[in-house]
Amino acid sequence: MPVRYQRGHLRCVKRRNGPPRWEFLWRDKDSSGRVVRHNAVIGTTEEYPTHDLACAALNGLRTSINEDRNRQREQSVLMKELIDHYIFTELSAESDCRSHATRTVYREFLTRWIKPNWGSTNIRDVRTVAVENWLRKLQRRDGEALANSTKAKIRNLMSVLFNHAIRYEWLEQGRNPITLVRQSGLRQLTPTVLEPHEIRNLLSQLESPFT
């Protein structure tokens, strides 16, 4: 039997002390079939000044609430929902799975590269060759091709995302489309290596406080 999508309701609540806060309300059923009401605080209006920002902040929670629905094969799970759930469960400040530096880098790659291009795509519609072609065309802000090492990291993070979906049973085992994505991590240019005398000449040109 299909499980109804829990969209919930976001409201702004005034408080006697402190700024108003955003609260998210939803309902589900317990093991006996009784309807249970839930309430979660998303943050204050100082943290999220607009309704749209508060909605974006709760996307991970909403996806988590709908985990049972997302396990049904006929249900569509978008990449942006998978990304929000991954950020909510794996990259939150409370998570100790990864270092702070790693969480920061992952968030940057997800929001800058992966989500803008793949966010509206059903996770079941992501194809290996399409990802390869996308990686090949990625550019930096100055128009230069993105470094192979960075592309490889983006590719690996996408693979982590799909493993996350498999772990939560939103995809079947063996359905990670990134497994066969080919992306070299080798440098495109050979770095210039200075000889000892060149290093000495360079150091001799430095002024205080570097000498």
C-alpha positions in Angstrom: 0.0 0.0 0.0 1.5 3.4 -1.0 2.7 5.6 1.9 1.5 9.1 1.8 4.2 11.8 1.4 4.5 13.8 4.6 4.9 17.4 3.5 4.1 18.8 6.9 3.5 22.5 7.8 6.1 25.2 8.6 5.0 28.0 10.8 6.6 31.1 12.5 5.9 31.3 16.2 6.4 34.4 18.4 8.0 34.0 21.8 7.8 36.0 25.0 11.6 36.2 25.0 13.9 36.1 22.0 13.1 36.3 18.3 10.3 34.3 16.7 11.2 30.8 15.6 10.3 28.5 12.8 8.5 25.2 13.8 7.8 22.3 11.6 4.7 20.1 12.3 3.8 16.8 10.8 1.7 13.7 11.6 2.3 9.9 11.3 0.9 6.7 12.7 2.4 4.6 15.5 2.5 0.8 15.5 -1.1 0.7 16.7 -2.3 2.9 13.8 -3.0 5.9 16.1 -2.2 9.3 14.6 0.7 11.0 16.4 1.5 14.7 16.0 5.1 15.9 15.9 6.8 19.2 16.2 10.5 20.2 15.5 12.2 23.6 15.9 14.1 24.6 12.7 15.6 27.8 14.0 14.9 31.4 14.7 14.1 34.2 12.3 17.5 35.6 12.9 19.0 32.4 11.5 16.4 32.1 8.7 14.9 35.5 8.0 12.6 34.3 5.3 10.1 31.5 4.8 12.1 30.2 1.8 15.3 29.9 3.8 13.5 28.1 6.6 12.0 25.7 4.1 15.5 25.0 2.6 16.8 24.3 6.1 14.2 21.7 6.9 14.5 19.7 3.6 16.8 17.2 5.2 14.4 16.6 8.0 11.4 16.3 5.7 13.3 13.7 3.6 14.2 11.8 6.7 10.5 11.7 7.8 9.6 10.2 4.4 12.2 7.4 4.5 9.5 4.7 4.5 7.8 6.2 1.4 11.2 6.6 -0.4 11.8 2.9 0.0 8.9 2.2 -2.4 10.2 1.6 -5.8 7.4 3.5 -7.6 8.2 6.6 -5.6 10.4 9.3 -7.1 13.4 10.5 -5.0 15.1 13.6 -6.4 18.9 14.1 -6.2 18.3 17.3 -4.2 16.2 15.3 -1.6 19.0 12.8 -1.4 21.6 15.5 -1.0 19.6 17.3 1.7 19.1 14.0 3.6 22.8 13.3 3.4 23.7 16.7 4.7 21.1 16.4 7.5 22.3 12.9 8.7 26.0 12.8 7.8 27.3 16.4 7.7 25.5 18.0 10.6 27.6 19.6 13.5 26.4 16.7 15.7 27.8 14.1 13.4 31.2 12.7 14.3 31.6 10.5 11.1 33.9 13.0 9.4 36.2 15.9 10.4 35.0 19.5 10.3 37.2 20.2 7.3 35.8 17.2 5.4 32.2 18.3 6.1 33.0 21.8 4.9 34.5 20.5 1.6 31.6 18.1 1.1 29.0 20.8 1.6 30.9 23.1 -0.9 31.0 20.4 -3.6 27.4 19.4 -3.0 26.0 22.9 -3.2 28.3 24.3 -5.8 28.7 21.5 -8.3 26.3 18.5 -7.8 23.0 20.0 -6.6 22.7 22.8 -9.3 23.1 20.3 -12.1 21.5 17.1 -10.8 19.1 18.4 -8.1 15.9 17.9 -10.1 16.9 14.5 -11.5 15.3 11.3 -10.1 18.1 9.2 -8.5 17.0 6.3 -10.7 17.6 8.4 -13.9 21.2 9.3 -13.3 23.4 7.5 -15.9 27.1 6.7 -15.9 28.0 8.2 -19.2 26.0 11.3 -18.5 28.0 11.9 -15.3 31.3 11.3 -17.2 30.3 13.9 -19.9 29.3 16.4 -17.2 32.6 16.0 -15.3 34.5 16.4 -18.5 32.9 19.9 -19.1 33.3 21.3 -15.6 35.0 24.7 -15.4 36.4 27.0 -12.8 35.0 30.5 -12.4 37.7 31.9 -14.6 36.7 29.6 -17.5 39.6 27.2 -17.2 39.0 23.4 -17.0 38.5 22.1 -13.5 41.5 20.1 -12.2 41.3 16.4 -12.7 41.9 15.9 -9.0 38.9 18.0 -8.1 36.7 16.2 -10.7 37.8 12.9 -9.1 36.7 14.2 -5.7 33.3 15.2 -7.0 32.9 11.8 -8.7 33.8 10.1 -5.4 31.3 12.2 -3.5 28.6 11.3 -5.9 29.4 7.7 -5.4 29.1 8.3 -1.6 25.7 9.8 -2.2 24.3 6.8 -4.0 25.8 4.4 -1.4 23.8 6.5 1.1 20.6 6.0 -0.9 21.4 2.2 -1.0 22.0 2.2 2.7 18.6 3.7 3.3 17.0 1.3 0.8 15.9 3.9 -1.6 17.9 2.1 -4.3 18.6 -1.6 -4.6 22.0 -3.1 -3.9 24.3 -2.8 -7.0 22.4 0.2 -8.3 25.2 2.8 -7.8 25.6 4.4 -11.3 28.8 6.1 -10.3 30.7 2.8 -9.8 31.7 2.7 -13.5 32.2 6.4 -14.0 35.7 7.0 -15.4 37.5 10.1 -14.1 41.3 10.4 -13.8 42.8 12.1 -10.8 46.1 12.8 -12.6 47.4 16.3 -13.1 46.8 17.9 -16.5 50.0 19.9 -16.3 53.4 18.8 -15.0 54.4 21.0 -12.0 57.6 23.1 -12.3 60.3 21.9 -9.9 63.0 24.3 -8.9 66.6 23.3 -8.7 68.5 24.0 -5.5 70.3 27.0 -6.9 67.0 28.5 -8.2 65.6 28.2 -4.7 68.6 30.0 -3.2 68.3 32.8 -5.8 64.6 33.1 -5.0 65.2 33.3 -1.3 67.9 35.9 -1.7 65.3 38.2 -3.3 63.0 38.1 -0.3 63.0 41.0 2.1 62.3 41.0 5.9 60.3 39.5 7.6 60.6 36.5 5.2 64.5 36.3 5.3 
